[in-house]
């Protein structure tokens, strides 16, 4: 078979490049015999053990050895590059929607280009370019958004016409196309050979590679990796890297301390043809036809074409059942829709002779993004797996970032979108994974408009109020497995029509969210925010206060009952978490963090809090339902329910007090709303949740109370210039860069993590500034909307990207938040960003290739805008800052 031929060719090249390898490799296993004894024994110990000899394992080994780590052992249960890597289609594509994935693919492309010269191993690298086709205007908009990102990253890219497609690839049928995106630098490689080239370079740098060696489990001592057990003995080690591909899930669960790696394999089909009468040129562009669900590339003068069908076939749900991947069964009936799409796109192939239908496993993750990083459960246990059929595109970059993470303690880019800790244990259910990957695989080529939601694995984590809110018209989205309300559909609205509304333009929920925002401003609204991560940290003495003072940037030595906004920073001053901490007593603290911080924050604190039996930390997320009462009449509702004065004189801002609400005791009431609007957060023991909610809604009727959702919250917080972690803030963003100096107490009498970095920034200035943009010439009804990730231009030069955006119903304009950088025009060197630099520029926001003028502000607009005015009457620059 063709795949086997490529594999054998790779073996020959590998052995030729590595004479010592012949001594290390045992005889190949046949159907009737077992492998002979290995002539080279395993080392008794190593610094790093990597499991998996595919593109990921060899890339990690290559990059670790490049960074100076030499005591590395790579173990492969079968033969190098004989897993999914062997069957990979070999397409290196940089056209990615997530910024970090785009950077990984770009680095991979550049690495593979020079790998043959470095190693002497032929990688089959050919720069062909790629063409992504659009059959609809929405698809074309999606491609234009990607093109904007590629261009500002310095990756050549252009939107082209159907006629230009025909000129670049004469066999393509263009009659149903509205346009396309051409990326001339994309390439093709032999995936197995790239993997072997990386292994060759790693081996020369001192990495030991052993084939035919299976890892059974990882031994753990005191929460850290201690050793790796194999079928050939034990290797003591400090670090273990799970690059086991589709077996990563099981390998994670085989250890003494389970490591959850949520991925699942599906069958992936592609066909190979014999060469055409006139063989295709080797540099013919790769075609991606997402509306047809297929990709097409040249293969030895013929065609290699596969795709992502609507009805995928999960496999190996029951677990491990074979060492190496063999070509699975052909299934022409299953492949037929993709074959039909191929013949529609390339009608001249009708008479072409098919060589083989390849069926191989590919692993997919619950959110279509790969998994990398250190396990929250076991220190020194790293993971790189779940590539969602983009392993060769990400291989180089992913290996580089993971190696940096291991050597330096952090990667050189923000990899939070890919971090293993974005998942909890709940995403590791076999049933959940099987159902979710059946949705994920078709989504690879589905059109993803802003704010789309997964449909499988839902209603997993819910508030006690779920049924009550659902009956009142709640529309749901999911965050970290938790159901959260987007907005409430009023009675009489066409629910079906609203649920199916998907657009890059003004959405159908616009007026609904507008009325919820209006109610928050003028009366009172209730938002269920139970998904917030909630920890309690307490001690018998001063241990809790002393530890938290060291780990957080603000001063937590405040009177009992006060609430402090603070960052949990890393050594570079970047936000590992952004949270609110209430001091419940002298020795007890209540910490509220974003929903997706549950695993990450717990692991961060657990690894840094002293090992002291007198100090306890408890995750109480599930114990409390959180209700956010927003609006000027919230004070009236709560006063009447508690028979206690709630005015600012009696209940000042950022205050926390346990109160009775209705019949319920022990409600933690805080005077914050996370929006800048007046109101209160109620943290209610779950057994009282329904009672308190009913009491609040009944009492609030005379004040015009209504339910609201997170879309209203987003609009409120963005117009108030509130940054949220995970969207605006990350591990590479400091308080100094986003105007949060007031949340840092540099002189609080003791050192804290990140203090040195912040002092340096205070003295020398910052290289990026969090900025608010108000779109000026943007028509909300007719123009494309900004969502996030749009390039920002200052005086015609690219200076950064937006991080979040929303329509401000108060300003009647779109507001975008994002970071502005200052690059030297000649050298490209980063320069300090001053207030003058921000204020003196002319700004534009690029939305899918179209630029809109924007006004930049470093402070939120005054509440004078609460008096609604027509757009043409508003002189934006004339108002004072808050």
C-alpha positions in Angstrom: 0.0 0.0 0.0 1.1 3.6 -0.6 1.2 4.5 3.1 3.4 1.4 3.8 5.7 2.3 0.9 6.2 5.8 2.4 6.8 4.3 5.8 9.5 1.9 4.5 11.2 4.7 2.6 11.3 6.7 5.8 12.7 3.7 7.7 15.6 3.4 5.2 16.4 7.1 5.4 16.3 7.0 9.2 18.6 4.1 9.5 21.0 5.6 6.9 21.2 8.8 9.0 21.7 6.9 12.2 24.1 4.0 12.0 24.0 3.4 15.8 20.3 2.9 15.4 20.8 -0.5 13.8 22.3 -1.7 17.1 19.3 -0.4 19.1 16.4 -1.7 17.0 15.0 -5.1 17.4 13.6 -7.2 14.6 10.2 -6.2 13.3 7.2 -8.1 14.7 5.4 -10.4 12.4 1.9 -11.7 12.7 3.1 -15.0 14.2 6.1 -14.0 16.3 7.0 -11.6 19.1 9.8 -9.1 19.1 13.3 -10.4 19.9 15.0 -9.0 23.1 16.3 -5.5 22.8 20.1 -5.2 22.4 20.2 -1.8 24.2 18.9 -1.6 27.8 17.0 1.3 29.1 18.8 3.8 31.3 18.0 3.6 35.0 17.2 7.3 35.2 16.7 10.4 33.1 15.7 14.0 33.5 12.8 13.6 31.0 10.9 10.7 29.6 8.8 11.3 26.6 6.1 8.8 25.6 5.2 8.7 21.9 7.4 8.8 18.8 5.1 10.7 16.5 5.4 14.3 15.4 4.6 15.6 18.9 7.0 13.5 20.9 9.9 14.0 18.4 9.2 17.7 18.3 9.3 18.0 22.1 12.6 16.0 22.2 14.1 18.1 19.4 13.2 21.4 21.1 14.3 20.3 24.6 17.6 19.2 23.2 18.0 22.5 21.3 17.4 24.4 24.6 20.2 22.5 26.3 18.5 19.6 28.0 20.3 16.4 27.1 19.3 13.7 29.6 16.1 12.8 27.7 14.6 9.4 26.8 11.9 9.0 24.1 9.9 5.8 24.2 7.7 4.5 21.4 5.5 1.5 21.8 5.8 0.5 18.1 8.0 2.2 15.6 8.8 5.9 15.2 6.1 7.9 13.3 4.0 4.7 12.9 0.9 6.1 14.5 -1.5 8.9 13.4 1.6 10.7 12.1 2.2 8.1 9.4 -1.3 8.6 8.0 -1.3 12.4 8.2 -2.2 14.1 5.0 0.9 16.3 5.3 -0.8 19.7 4.8 0.9 22.6 6.7 -1.7 25.3 6.9 -1.4 28.6 8.8 -5.1 29.7 8.2 -6.2 29.4 11.8 -8.8 31.4 13.7 -7.2 31.2 17.1 -4.1 33.5 17.4 -1.9 31.0 19.3 -2.7 28.2 16.8 -1.8 30.6 13.9 1.6 31.3 15.5 2.3 27.6 16.1 1.5 26.7 12.4 3.7 29.6 11.2 6.6 28.5 13.3 6.1 24.9 12.1 6.2 25.9 8.5 9.4 27.8 8.9 11.0 25.0 10.9 10.1 22.3 8.3 11.5 24.5 5.5 15.0 24.3 6.9 14.8 20.8 8.6 16.2 18.9 5.7 19.2 21.1 5.5 19.8 20.7 9.2 19.4 16.9 9.4 20.0 15.5 5.9 16.6 13.7 6.1 14.3 14.4 3.1 11.1 15.9 4.6 9.3 16.2 1.3 8.8 19.9 1.9 7.1 21.7 -1.0 5.7 25.2 -0.8 2.5 24.9 -2.7 0.3 27.5 -1.1 -3.4 26.9 -0.2 -6.7 28.1 -1.4 -9.7 28.1 0.9 -13.0 28.3 -1.1 -16.1 30.2 -0.1 -19.5 29.2 -1.5 -21.4 31.7 0.6 -21.0 35.4 1.6 -20.8 34.4 5.3 -18.0 31.9 4.5 -16.2 34.7 2.7 -16.5 37.0 5.7 -15.1 34.3 7.9 -12.1 34.0 5.5 -11.6 37.8 5.4 -11.4 37.8 9.2 -8.7 35.1 9.1 -6.9 37.0 6.3 -6.8 40.2 8.4 -5.1 38.3 11.2 -2.6 36.6 8.8 -1.6 39.8 7.2 -0.8 41.7 10.4 1.2 38.6 11.5 3.4 39.1 8.4 2.0 36.0 6.6 1.2 36.8 3.0 -2.4 36.2 2.3 -5.1 37.7 -0.1 -8.7 37.4 -0.8 -9.1 36.4 -4.5 -11.9 36.0 -7.0 -13.3 32.7 -8.5 -11.5 33.6 -11.8 -8.2 33.8 -9.9 -8.9 30.4 -8.3 -9.2 28.9 -11.8 -5.9 30.5 -12.8 -4.1 29.0 -9.8 -5.8 25.6 -10.1 -7.3 24.9 -13.5 -9.1 21.7 -12.5 -11.3 23.4 -9.9 -15.0 24.0 -10.8 -15.7 27.7 -9.8 -19.3 28.1 -10.8 -20.7 28.2 -7.2 -17.9 30.2 -5.6 -18.2 33.8 -4.4 -14.5 34.1 -3.5 -11.5 32.5 -1.8 -8.5 33.1 0.4 -5.0 32.4 -1.0 -2.1 31.7 1.4 1.0 31.3 -0.9 3.4 30.2 1.9 1.4 27.1 3.0 3.2 23.8 2.2 3.1 20.0 1.9 5.4 17.6 3.7 5.8 13.9 4.4 4.7 13.8 8.0 6.5 10.6 8.9 9.8 12.0 7.4 9.4 15.3 9.3 9.1 13.2 12.5 12.1 11.1 11.6 14.1 14.3 10.8 13.2 15.7 14.2 14.2 12.4 15.9 17.5 12.4 13.9 18.4 15.9 15.2 17.3 15.1 18.7 19.4 11.9 18.7 22.5 13.8 17.5 21.9 16.2 20.5 22.0 13.3 22.9 18.4 12.2 23.2 18.1 8.4 23.6 15.3 6.9 21.5 13.9 3.4 22.2 11.3 1.7 20.0 9.1 -1.3 20.9 8.9 0.0 24.5 5.5 0.4 26.1 4.8 2.7 29.1 2.5 1.0 31.6 2.1 3.8 34.1 3.8 6.8 35.8 4.8 6.6 39.5 4.1 9.6 41.6 5.7 10.7 45.0 4.4 13.6 47.0 2.4 14.9 44.0 5.4 14.9 41.6 6.5 12.5 38.8 9.0 10.0 40.3 9.5 7.2 37.7 8.0 5.7 34.5 7.2 2.0 34.5 7.7 0.2 31.1 7.5 -3.3 29.8 11.4 -3.3 29.9 11.8 -1.9 33.4 11.6 1.4 35.4 13.2 4.7 34.5 13.4 7.2 37.4 12.7 10.8 36.1 11.7 14.3 37.1 9.5 15.0 34.0 7.2 12.9 32.0 5.7 14.1 28.7 2.6 12.3 27.4 2.6 12.5 23.6 0.7 9.3 23.2 -1.8 10.6 20.7 -5.1 8.7 20.8 -3.7 6.7 23.7 -3.0 9.8 25.8 -6.4 9.5 27.6 -5.8 6.0 28.8 -2.1 6.5 29.7 -3.2 9.5 31.8 -5.7 7.2 33.7 -3.2 4.4 34.1 -1.1 6.1 36.7 -1.3 6.1 40.5 -2.6 9.6 40.3 -5.0 9.9 37.3 -4.3 12.7 34.9 -7.4 13.7 32.9 -6.6 14.3 29.2 -10.0 14.7 27.4 -9.7 13.5 23.9 -11.3 10.8 21.8 -10.5 9.2 18.4 -12.7 9.2 15.3 -12.2 7.5 12.0 -10.8 9.9 9.4 -11.0 9.0 5.7 -9.1 10.1 2.6 -8.6 8.6 -0.8 -5.4 8.3 -2.9 -5.6 8.1 -6.7 -3.2 7.0 -9.4 -1.4 9.8 -11.3 -3.5 11.7 -13.9 -2.6 11.3 -17.6 -0.9 14.6 -17.2 0.4 14.3 -13.7 -0.4 17.2 -11.4 2.4 19.6 -10.8 4.0 19.1 -7.4 3.5 22.8 -6.5 -0.2 23.0 -7.3 -2.0 24.7 -4.4 -3.8 22.7 -1.8 -7.6 23.2 -2.0 -9.7 23.5 1.2 -13.5 23.5 0.4 -15.1 23.8 3.9 -18.6 24.2 2.5 -18.1 21.0 0.6 -16.4 19.5 3.8 -13.3 18.4 1.8 -9.6 19.2 1.2 -7.6 18.2 -1.9 -3.9 18.1 -2.4 -1.5 16.8 -5.0 0.0 13.3 -4.2 2.6 11.9 -6.6 0.9 13.3 -9.6 -2.5 12.2 -8.5 -4.9 13.3 -5.8 -5.2 12.9 -2.0 -8.6 14.1 -0.8 -10.3 13.7 2.5 -12.7 15.7 4.7 -14.8 16.0 7.8 -18.2 14.3 7.3 -21.4 15.2 9.2 -21.8 11.7 10.7 -18.3 10.8 12.1 -17.5 7.3 13.5 -15.9 7.4 17.0 -13.7 4.4 17.8 -11.7 2.9 20.6 -14.3 4.1 23.2 -13.8 0.9 25.1 -10.0 1.5 25.3 -6.7 0.4 24.0 -6.8 -2.6 21.7 -3.8 -2.4 19.4 -0.2 -1.2 19.6 0.3 0.4 16.3 -2.3 1.9 14.1 -3.1 -0.2 11.0 -5.2 1.0 8.2 -8.8 0.5 9.4 -11.5 -0.9 7.2 -12.5 0.9 4.1 -16.1 2.2 4.2 -17.1 3.6 0.8 -20.7 4.1 1.8 -19.6 6.4 4.6 -17.2 8.2 2.3 -19.7 8.7 -0.5 -20.8 12.3 0.5 -17.2 13.5 0.5 -16.5 11.7 -2.8 -19.5 13.4 -4.3 -18.2 16.8 -3.1 -14.8 16.0 -4.6 -16.3 15.2 -8.0 -18.4 18.4 -7.9 -15.3 20.4 -7.2 -13.1 18.6 -9.7 -15.4 17.0 -12.4 -12.4 15.9 -14.5 -11.6 13.2 -11.9 -14.6 11.1 -13.0 -12.4 8.7 -15.0 -9.5 8.7 -12.5 -8.4 5.4 -11.1 -8.6 5.3 -7.3 -5.7 3.5 -5.6 -6.9 3.3 -2.0 -9.3 4.6 0.6 -7.3 5.2 3.7 -9.1 5.1 7.1 -7.1 6.1 10.1 -7.8 7.3 13.6 -7.5 11.0 14.5 -8.0 12.4 18.1 -10.3 15.3 18.8 -10.8 17.4 21.9 -14.0 18.8 23.5 -13.4 22.3 22.2 -11.5 21.7 18.9 -8.2 23.1 20.4 -5.2 20.9 21.2 -4.1 20.1 24.7 -0.8 21.1 26.2 0.7 21.9 29.5 1.4 20.6 33.0 -1.2 18.4 34.8 -2.9 20.2 37.7 -2.8 16.8 39.6 0.9 15.8 39.2 3.8 18.2 39.0 6.3 17.4 36.3 3.7 15.6 34.2 3.3 17.4 30.9 0.9 16.7 28.0 0.9 17.4 24.3 -1.9 15.7 22.4 -5.4 16.0 20.8 -4.4 17.8 17.6 -7.9 17.7 15.9 -6.4 16.6 12.6 -3.8 19.5 12.5 -0.9 17.7 14.0 1.6 18.4 11.3 0.6 22.1 11.2 1.0 22.5 14.9 3.8 20.0 15.5 6.8 22.3 15.4 5.2 25.2 17.3 3.5 23.0 19.9 6.8 21.2 20.7 8.6 24.5 21.0 6.1 26.0 23.4 6.0 22.9 25.6 9.8 22.7 25.7 9.9 26.4 26.8 7.3 25.7 29.4 9.4 22.8 30.9 12.7 24.6 30.7 11.7 28.2 31.7 8.6 27.5 33.7 6.4 29.3 31.1 6.1 29.4 27.3 7.0 32.6 25.3 3.4 33.1 24.2 0.0 33.0 26.0 -1.1 29.4 25.5 -4.1 29.5 27.9 -6.5 28.6 25.0 -4.6 25.3 24.8 -3.8 24.7 28.4 -4.8 21.3 29.8 -6.1 23.2 32.9 -9.0 24.8 31.0 -10.7 21.4 31.4 -12.0 19.8 34.6 -12.6 16.2 35.5 -16.2 16.5 34.1 -14.9 16.6 30.5 -13.2 13.2 30.9 -16.3 11.0 30.9 -16.0 8.5 28.1 -19.7 9.0 27.2 -19.3 12.8 27.1 -16.2 12.5 24.9 -17.8 10.1 22.5 -20.8 12.3 22.0 -18.8 15.6 21.9 -16.3 14.4 19.3 -19.2 13.4 17.0 -20.2 17.1 17.1 -16.6 18.4 17.0 -15.4 16.6 13.9 -18.1 18.1 11.5 -17.5 21.5 13.2 -14.0 21.5 11.8 -15.4 22.8 8.5 -18.7 24.2 9.7 -19.2 27.9 9.5 -18.5 29.3 13.0 -20.2 32.6 13.6 -19.6 34.6 16.8 -21.2 33.3 20.0 -21.9 29.8 18.7 -22.3 27.0 21.3 -21.7 23.3 21.5 -24.9 21.3 21.6 -23.6 18.0 23.1 -22.6 17.3 26.7 -24.9 20.1 28.0 -26.8 20.5 31.2 -23.9 18.9 33.0 -23.3 21.6 35.7 -26.4 23.7 36.5 -27.5 26.1 39.1 -30.4 25.1 41.4 -32.4 27.8 39.5 -31.9 26.2 36.1 -35.5 24.9 35.7 -37.0 28.1 37.0 -35.0 30.3 34.6 -35.5 27.9 31.7 -39.3 28.1 32.1 -39.0 31.9 31.9 -37.3 31.9 28.5 -33.6 31.6 29.4 -31.3 30.9 26.4 -28.2 29.1 27.5 -24.5 29.0 26.8 -21.8 26.8 28.5 -18.6 27.8 30.3 -16.3 25.2 31.8 -19.3 22.8 31.7 -21.6 25.2 33.6 -24.8 26.4 32.0 -25.1 30.2 32.0 -27.9 32.4 30.7 -27.2 34.5 27.6 -30.5 36.4 27.7 -34.2 35.8 28.3 -36.6 35.6 25.4 -39.8 37.6 26.1 -43.2 35.8 25.8 -44.5 35.9 22.2 -41.1 36.0 20.5 -40.4 33.4 17.8 -38.1 31.1 19.8 -37.1 28.8 17.0 -36.2 31.7 14.7 -34.0 33.3 17.4 -32.2 30.0 18.3 -31.2 29.5 14.6 -30.1 33.1 14.1 -26.4 33.0 13.2 -24.7 36.1 11.7 -21.6 38.2 11.5 -23.9 41.3 11.5 -26.4 42.7 14.0 -27.9 39.7 15.8 -31.6 39.0 16.4 -31.1 39.3 20.2 -30.0 42.9 19.9 -33.3 44.5 21.2 -33.8 41.8 23.9 -30.3 42.5 25.4 -31.0 46.2 25.0 -34.1 46.0 27.2 -32.2 44.0 29.8 -29.4 46.6 29.9 -32.0 49.4 30.2 -33.6 47.6 33.2 -30.1 47.3 34.8 -29.6 51.0 34.4 -33.0 52.2 35.5 -34.6 49.6 37.8 -33.2 46.2 38.9 -32.2 43.0 37.2 -31.2 39.5 38.5 -28.4 37.5 36.9 -27.6 34.0 38.0 -23.7 33.9 38.3 -23.4 30.7 40.2 -20.7 29.4 37.8 -18.1 31.7 39.4 -15.2 29.8 41.0 -15.3 30.1 44.8 -12.6 29.1 47.3 -12.4 29.5 51.1 -8.9 29.8 52.6 -8.6 29.8 56.4 -6.0 29.0 59.1 -5.7 28.7 62.9 -3.2 31.6 63.1 -2.0 34.2 60.6 -0.9 31.6 58.0 -3.8 32.4 55.6 -3.2 36.2 55.6 0.6 35.9 55.3 0.3 33.4 52.4 -2.3 35.4 50.5 -0.3 38.6 51.0 2.6 37.0 49.2 0.5 35.5 46.4 -1.7 38.5 45.7 -0.7 42.0 44.6 -3.2 44.1 46.6 -3.2 44.5 50.4 -5.5 41.9 52.0 -4.8 43.0 55.5 -8.1 45.0 55.6 -10.8 45.1 58.2 -13.1 42.1 58.4 -16.1 42.6 56.0 -14.1 44.4 53.3 -13.8 43.1 49.7 -10.5 43.6 47.8 -10.1 43.4 44.0 -6.7 41.9 43.3 -4.5 40.1 40.8 -2.8 36.7 41.4 0.4 37.5 39.4 3.3 35.4 38.1 7.0 36.4 38.5 6.7 38.6 35.3 3.8 40.5 36.9 1.2 38.9 34.5 -2.3 37.9 35.6 -2.6 34.2 36.5 -6.0 35.1 37.9 -8.1 38.2 38.5 -10.3 37.9 41.5 -12.2 39.5 44.4 -11.4 38.4 48.0 -13.6 39.1 51.0 -12.2 38.9 54.5 -14.8 36.9 56.4 -12.9 36.9 59.7 -9.4 37.6 61.0 -8.3 34.2 59.7 -10.7 33.3 56.9 -11.0 34.6 53.3 -13.6 34.0 50.6 -12.2 34.2 47.0 -14.3 34.7 43.9 -12.6 34.0 40.5 -13.8 33.6 36.8 -15.6 30.3 36.0 -12.7 28.8 33.9 -10.2 29.4 36.8 -11.5 26.5 38.8 -8.7 24.0 37.9 -6.0 26.5 37.0 -6.3 28.7 40.2 -6.6 25.7 42.5 -3.4 24.1 41.0 -1.6 27.5 41.2 -2.4 28.0 44.8 -1.9 24.4 45.9 1.6 24.4 44.4 2.5 27.7 46.2 0.7 27.6 49.6 2.9 26.3 52.4 2.4 22.6 53.3 0.8 23.5 56.7 -1.9 21.5 58.4 -3.1 24.7 60.1 -3.8 26.2 56.6 -6.8 24.9 54.7 -8.2 25.7 51.2 -11.6 24.4 50.1 -13.4 24.7 46.8 -16.9 25.8 47.7 -18.0 26.6 44.1 -20.9 24.0 44.4 -22.0 25.2 47.8 -23.2 28.6 46.8 -25.6 30.0 44.3 -24.6 33.5 43.2 -27.2 36.1 42.3 -26.2 39.5 41.0 -28.7 42.2 41.7 -27.9 45.1 39.4 -29.5 48.5 39.3 -30.5 51.5 41.3 -33.5 49.8 42.9 -31.4 46.8 44.1 -31.0 48.6 47.4 -34.7 48.9 47.9 -35.4 45.2 47.1 -32.7 44.0 49.5 -33.6 46.5 52.3 -37.2 45.3 52.3 -36.2 41.6 52.3 -33.7 41.9 55.1 -35.2 44.6 57.2 -31.8 46.2 57.2 -30.6 49.6 55.7 -28.6 48.9 52.6 -27.8 52.5 51.6 -24.1 53.4 51.0 -23.9 55.0 54.5 -24.8 51.7 56.1 -23.4 49.3 53.4 -20.4 51.0 51.7 -18.9 49.9 48.4 -16.7 46.8 48.4 -18.3 45.5 51.7 -19.3 42.0 52.6 -21.7 41.0 55.3 -23.6 37.8 56.3 -27.4 38.6 56.4 -30.8 37.1 56.4 -32.8 37.4 53.1 -36.4 36.3 53.5 -36.4 33.3 55.8 -32.8 32.3 54.8 -29.8 32.9 57.0 -26.1 33.0 56.2 -26.4 34.8 52.9 -23.1 36.5 52.0 -24.0 39.9 50.5 -21.3 41.9 48.8 -21.7 45.5 47.4 -20.1 44.7 44.0 -21.7 43.8 40.6 -18.6 43.3 38.3 -20.2 45.8 35.9 -19.6 49.2 37.5 -23.3 49.6 38.1 -24.8 49.8 41.6 -26.1 46.6 43.2 -25.1 43.6 45.2 -23.8 40.0 44.8 -25.7 37.4 46.9 -23.8 34.2 47.7 -26.6 31.9 48.9 -26.1 28.3 50.3 -27.7 26.2 47.6 -30.5 24.8 49.8 -31.9 28.3 50.1 -31.3 29.3 46.5 -34.9 28.8 45.2 -36.4 30.5 48.3 -34.2 33.6 48.0 -34.7 33.9 44.2 -38.5 33.7 44.6 -38.5 36.3 47.4 -36.3 38.6 45.4 -38.5 38.3 42.3 -41.7 38.8 44.3 -40.4 41.8 46.2 -38.9 43.3 43.2 -42.0 43.3 41.1 -43.1 46.8 42.3 -39.6 48.1 41.3 -39.7 46.7 37.8 -37.4 43.7 38.4 -36.6 41.3 35.5 -34.2 38.5 34.7 -31.1 39.2 32.7 -28.2 37.3 31.2 -24.5 37.5 30.5 -24.8 39.4 27.2 -26.2 42.3 29.1 -23.4 41.9 31.7 -20.8 42.0 28.8 -22.3 45.2 27.4 -22.3 46.9 30.8 -18.8 45.9 31.8 -17.2 46.8 28.4 -18.7 50.3 28.3 -17.4 50.8 31.8 -13.9 49.7 30.6 -13.8 46.6 32.9 -11.3 44.0 31.8 -12.1 40.3 32.3 -9.5 37.6 32.8 -9.3 35.1 29.9 -10.6 37.7 27.4 -8.6 40.8 28.1 -6.2 39.8 30.8 -3.8 36.9 30.7 -0.4 35.7 32.0 1.4 38.2 29.8 -0.7 41.2 30.9 0.3 43.2 34.0 -1.8 45.6 36.1 0.4 48.5 34.9 -0.5 47.8 31.3 -4.2 47.9 31.9 -4.6 50.9 34.2 -5.0 48.8 37.4 -2.2 50.3 39.5 -4.8 51.0 42.2 -5.2 47.2 42.6 -1.5 46.9 43.5 0.0 47.9 46.8 3.7 48.0 46.0 4.5 49.3 49.5 2.3 46.9 51.5 5.2 46.1 53.9 6.0 42.7 52.4 7.1 41.2 49.1 4.6 39.6 46.8 4.9 37.6 43.6 5.5 39.8 40.6 6.5 42.9 42.7 9.9 43.3 41.1 8.5 43.2 37.5 5.9 45.8 38.4 8.4 48.1 40.1 10.5 47.9 36.9 7.5 48.8 34.8 6.6 51.7 37.1 10.1 53.1 36.6 10.7 52.3 32.9 7.1 52.5 31.5 5.0 49.8 29.7 5.2 48.4 26.2 1.5 48.0 25.7 -1.6 49.8 27.1 -5.1 48.6 27.5 -7.3 51.0 25.5 -11.0 51.6 24.9 -12.1 52.3 21.3 -15.5 53.8 20.3 -16.3 53.1 16.6 -17.3 56.3 14.9 -18.3 55.6 11.3 -19.8 52.2 12.0 -23.4 51.5 11.1 -24.8 49.0 13.7 -27.6 47.9 11.4 -25.7 47.5 8.1 -22.0 46.9 8.9 -20.2 43.8 10.1 -19.9 43.7 13.9 -16.6 43.6 15.8 -16.4 40.6 18.2 -12.8 40.1 19.3 -9.3 39.7 17.6 -9.7 42.6 15.1 -6.5 44.3 14.2 -6.0 47.9 15.5 -4.3 50.5 13.3 -2.8 53.8 14.5 -2.0 56.3 11.8 -2.2 53.5 9.3 0.2 51.2 11.2 -0.7 48.0 12.9 -0.4 48.4 16.7 -2.4 45.5 18.3 -5.7 43.6 18.4 -9.0 43.9 20.2 -9.6 41.5 23.0 -13.3 42.0 23.5 -16.1 44.2 22.2 -19.8 44.9 22.7 -22.5 47.3 21.7 -23.0 50.0 24.3 -26.7 50.8 24.5 -25.8 53.9 26.5 -23.3 55.4 24.0 -25.3 53.9 21.0 -22.0 52.9 19.6 -19.8 49.8 19.5 -17.0 49.7 22.1 -13.9 47.6 21.6 -11.2 46.9 24.2 -7.7 46.0 23.2 -4.0 46.6 23.7 -1.9 49.2 21.8 1.8 48.7 21.2 4.4 51.1 19.9 6.9 49.8 17.3 9.8 51.8 15.9 9.0 52.5 12.2 12.5 51.6 11.0 13.7 48.8 13.3 10.4 47.3 14.5 11.8 47.6 18.1 9.2 47.8 20.9 9.0 51.2 22.4 7.4 52.5 25.6 3.7 53.4 25.2 2.9 56.7 26.7 -0.4 58.5 27.4 0.5 61.0 24.7 1.1 58.2 22.2 -2.4 56.8 22.8 -4.1 60.2 22.7 -2.4 61.7 19.7 -3.1 58.9 17.2 -5.8 58.4 14.6 -7.2 54.9 15.0 -9.0 52.3 12.8 -10.4 48.9 13.7 -10.2 46.3 10.9 -13.3 44.2 10.7 -12.9 41.5 8.0 -10.7 43.7 5.8 -12.9 46.9 6.2 -11.4 49.6 8.5 -13.6 51.8 10.7 -12.5 55.0 12.4 -12.3 54.7 16.2 -11.8 57.1 19.1 -9.3 55.9 21.7 -9.7 56.5 25.4 -7.7 55.4 28.5 -10.6 56.0 30.8 -14.4 55.1 30.7 -16.9 57.7 29.7 -18.7 59.8 32.3 -22.1 58.7 33.5 -23.4 61.9 31.8 -24.1 59.4 28.9 -26.8 57.9 31.1 -29.0 60.6 29.5 -29.5 59.0 26.1 -28.8 61.2 23.1 -28.8 60.8 19.4 -25.5 59.9 18.0 -25.1 63.0 15.9 -25.7 65.2 19.0 -22.9 63.5 21.0 -19.4 65.1 20.9 -17.4 62.2 22.4 -14.3 64.1 23.3 -16.2 66.7 25.3 -16.9 64.7 28.5 -14.7 64.4 31.5 -13.4 61.0 32.6 -14.8 59.2 35.6 
